[in-house]
Amino acid sequence: MKTIPSIETQQRMHAFFMKTSIPRIYKELLEAERQRKEADELNENQSSRVECNVG
């Protein structure tokens, strides 16, 4: 049967995760958000050109 780590061990594991993994995950999220915004802006620009050509 598996045992649950002590509270102190859980806190150390959490602190380690926050120190090491969270910055990487946050950076990936920011990069994905930036790419999505760029794609949205590109789509808006293309839509504007099409509307100008039609009108």
C-alpha positions, 0 to 999 in steps of 0.5 A: 500500500502506498503512503502519502508523503508528510506535509513537510515533504509535500510542501518541499515538493510544491516549492520545487515545482513552483520554482522549476516548472511554473516559469517554463509553463508560464513562458509557454502560455505567453508564447501561445497567447502571442502567436494566437494574437498575431494570427488574429491580427493577420486574419483581421488584416486579410479580412479588411483587404477583402472588404476594401476590394469588394466595396 
